[in-house]
Amino acid sequence: MRFLVFGRGDRGNLPAIPVIGDIPMDLSRVGEYRLDWIASFVAVAHHGSFSAAAKALYRSQPRVSSHVAALERLLGRRLLDRSVQPASLTPEGRGLLPQAEEILRRLDRLAEAASVSMSGTVRIGCYPSVAAYLYPLAVHALRATHPLVRLVLQEGSSVELGTRLLSGEVDLAVRPLHPLINSDLVASQVLWREPLVAVFRGDHPLAAATSVSLAQAASLPVISIGESGDQHSYQYETNLAFASSGLQPVISERTNQPQTLISLVRHGLGVGITNSLAMTTADTEGVTPVPLSDAGCERIVAAWWRRSVHVSPALDTVRACLGRLPPPRWPWAASSRPRGTEETGADAFT
């Protein structure tokens, strides 16, 4: 839905008017119209007389007549010519009849959509590598099992996705556990765990190693996950891994974009430390991901949603679908660690 915004010279400070297609819709006037007026007008047009329309609608003829008259007064147009028997449509009535019929047809579609056992549109937020890996799998899985449940993708950084979830801009977010969402209003379910990897330029001596330690990586300029000036940078998995090992590397660059990290490494600006999935969904030509040998160097990825007394079958269906999808794999590890199945609050990981 788009909105028409009027300047002060047009309508002062009145709220914007929503637009469907190319037709403005003034919500302030909706209350002036009654559906039974429109139904009575359409019934008379279809059945050819007020008496036949009244019989079809199970109403009295005077009531049907009053409904049509009220609609005519509101529109300022005579819709039916009562000087002939039976009454016939005026040119204005013939012109407005298709719109009146469309209103009733759309009401039928609304009722039909509401009666379907499972339907809805779920807004899902993902960071880049998850959007590349998980989102297509989820769309195909839902089309096979629940074709009337639709996903709408919103991409962003982990921090942005947490903010959008809390504000209601997305219904569901797939993001790491870190940086934490410090709110009791959300819950999460772990989907998978993935190791962190060091990313070397192809001609670097350590590119041929089977694994490297954090200490080896810390001896080089580090390109890390996050954004420069981001107050949450210390909460990302790479920073937490270095801190838990008592290391203080020189962070030369930070980025949330896997392809940017690869480009920086390819140009010799440092060693990248990132999550495995980022390296399986990006073009790694000219660089080599190498597993980190230190324990606990991993990213935990979860589905997040807002706690609510309102039950959404469509949202529950998408959550269940995500839980059934296969976890990602990477060639430098035998397999991904088992996914979690627990539902937790945001404070369970502090």
Backbone hydrogen bonds, N-H to C=O, Kabsch-Sander energy under -0.5 kcal/mol:
donor,donor_aa,acceptor,acceptor_aa,energy
2,R,19,V,-2.2
4,L,17,I,-4.1
5,V,3,F,-0.5
6,F,4,L,-0.6
10,D,7,G,-1.4
11,R,7,G,-2.0
12,G,7,G,-0.6
12,G,8,R,-1.0
14,L,11,R,-1.7
17,I,4,L,-2.4
19,V,2,R,-4.6
20,I,23,I,-1.8
21,G,19,V,-0.6
23,I,20,I,-2.1
25,M,18,P,-2.7
26,D,24,P,-0.5
27,L,25,M,-1.0
29,R,26,D,-1.8
30,V,27,L,-0.9
32,E,29,R,-1.8
33,Y,30,V,-1.7
37,W,34,R,-0.8
38,I,34,R,-1.5
39,A,35,L,-2.9
40,S,36,D,-2.1
41,F,37,W,-2.2
42,V,38,I,-2.5
43,A,39,A,-2.5
44,V,40,S,-2.3
45,A,41,F,-2.1
46,H,42,V,-2.3
47,H,43,A,-2.8
48,G,44,V,-1.9
53,A,49,S,-2.0
54,A,50,F,-2.5
55,K,51,S,-1.9
56,A,52,A,-2.0
57,L,53,A,-2.0
58,Y,54,A,-0.8
59,R,54,A,-2.4
64,V,60,S,-2.0
65,S,61,Q,-2.6
66,S,62,P,-2.5
67,H,63,R,-2.3
68,V,64,V,-2.2
69,A,65,S,-2.2
70,A,66,S,-2.4
71,L,67,H,-2.1
72,E,68,V,-2.3
73,R,69,A,-2.4
74,L,70,A,-2.1
75,L,71,L,-2.3
76,G,72,E,-1.9
77,R,72,E,-1.3
79,L,77,R,-0.6
81,D,88,S,-3.9
82,R,80,L,-0.8
84,V,81,D,-0.6
88,S,81,D,-1.5
90,T,79,L,-2.2
94,R,90,T,-2.7
95,G,91,P,-1.7
96,L,92,E,-1.9
97,L,93,G,-1.8
100,A,96,L,-2.1
101,E,97,L,-2.8
102,E,98,P,-2.1
103,I,99,Q,-1.9
104,L,100,A,-1.6
105,R,101,E,-2.3
106,R,102,E,-2.5
107,L,103,I,-1.7
108,D,104,L,-1.8
109,R,105,R,-2.2
110,L,106,R,-2.4
111,A,107,L,-2.4
112,E,108,D,-2.3
113,A,109,R,-2.8
114,A,110,L,-2.1
115,S,111,A,-1.3
116,V,112,E,-0.7
116,V,113,A,-0.7
120,G,148,L,-2.0
122,V,150,R,-3.1
123,R,121,T,-0.5
124,I,122,V,-0.6
124,I,152,V,-2.5
125,G,172,L,-2.9
126,C,154,Q,-2.3
127,Y,174,V,-0.8
130,V,127,Y,-0.6
131,A,127,Y,-2.5
132,A,128,P,-2.0
133,Y,129,S,-1.9
134,L,130,V,-2.1
135,Y,130,V,-1.4
137,L,133,Y,-0.7
138,A,134,L,-2.4
139,V,135,Y,-2.4
140,H,136,P,-2.2
141,A,137,L,-2.3
142,L,138,A,-2.4
143,R,139,V,-2.1
144,A,140,H,-1.5
145,T,141,A,-1.6
146,H,142,L,-3.0
149,V,146,H,-2.1
150,R,120,G,-3.1
150,R,148,L,-0.7
152,V,122,V,-2.2
154,Q,124,I,-2.3
156,G,126,C,-1.5
161,L,157,S,-2.5
162,G,158,S,-1.8
163,T,159,V,-2.0
164,R,160,E,-2.6
165,L,161,L,-2.2
166,L,162,G,-2.0
167,S,163,T,-1.9
168,G,164,R,-0.8
168,G,165,L,-0.8
169,E,164,R,-2.1
170,V,164,R,-1.1
171,D,123,R,-2.1
172,L,123,R,-1.7
173,A,304,W,-2.4
174,V,125,G,-3.0
175,R,173,A,-0.7
175,R,302,A,-1.9
177,L,300,I,-2.1
182,N,180,L,-0.8
183,S,181,I,-2.0
186,V,183,S,-0.7
187,A,305,W,-2.5
188,S,344,T,-2.7
189,Q,303,A,-2.1
190,V,342,E,-0.8
191,L,301,V,-3.1
192,W,301,V,-1.5
193,R,337,R,-0.7
194,E,299,R,-2.7
196,L,297,C,-2.2
197,V,274,T,-2.8
198,A,290,V,-3.0
199,V,272,G,-3.2
200,F,198,A,-0.6
200,F,288,T,-2.4
202,G,286,G,-2.6
204,H,201,R,-2.4
207,A,204,H,-1.8
208,A,205,P,-1.1
209,A,206,L,-1.2
212,V,291,P,-2.1
217,A,213,S,-2.0
218,A,214,L,-2.8
219,S,215,A,-0.8
219,S,216,Q,-0.6
220,L,217,A,-1.7
222,V,250,V,-2.9
223,I,271,V,-2.8
224,S,222,V,-0.6
224,S,253,E,-2.6
226,G,255,T,-0.7
230,D,227,E,-2.3
233,S,230,D,-1.7
235,Q,232,H,-2.3
236,Y,233,S,-1.5
240,L,236,Y,-2.4
241,A,237,E,-2.5
242,F,238,T,-2.2
243,A,239,N,-2.5
244,S,240,L,-2.5
245,S,241,A,-1.0
246,G,243,A,-1.5
247,L,242,F,-2.8
251,I,249,P,-0.8
252,S,222,V,-1.9
252,S,250,V,-1.0
253,E,222,V,-1.3
255,T,224,S,-2.1
261,L,257,Q,-2.2
262,I,258,P,-2.3
263,S,259,Q,-2.0
264,L,260,T,-2.5
265,V,261,L,-2.3
266,R,262,I,-3.0
267,H,263,S,-1.7
268,G,265,V,-2.2
269,L,264,L,-2.4
271,V,221,P,-2.8
272,G,199,V,-2.4
273,I,223,I,-2.3
274,T,197,V,-2.1
276,S,195,P,-1.5
279,M,275,N,-0.8
279,M,276,S,-1.0
280,T,276,S,-1.0
280,T,277,L,-0.6
281,T,277,L,-1.3
284,T,282,A,-0.8
287,V,284,T,-2.2
288,T,200,F,-2.9
290,V,198,A,-3.4
292,L,196,L,-1.2
293,S,212,V,-2.7
297,C,294,D,-1.0
298,E,296,G,-1.5
299,R,194,E,-3.3
301,V,192,W,-2.8
301,V,299,R,-0.6
302,A,175,R,-2.4
303,A,189,Q,-2.6
304,W,173,A,-3.4
305,W,187,A,-2.1
306,R,171,D,-0.5
307,R,185,L,-3.5
312,S,310,H,-0.5
316,D,312,S,-2.6
317,T,313,P,-2.2
318,V,314,A,-2.0
319,R,315,L,-2.4
320,A,316,D,-2.4
321,C,317,T,-2.2
322,L,318,V,-2.5
323,G,319,R,-1.8
324,R,320,A,-1.0
324,R,321,C,-0.8
325,L,321,C,-0.9
325,L,322,L,-0.7
333,A,330,W,-1.6
337,R,193,R,-0.7
344,T,188,S,-2.7
346,A,183,S,-0.5
346,A,186,V,-1.2
348,A,345,G,-1.6
349,F,346,A,-1.0
350,T,347,D,-1.0
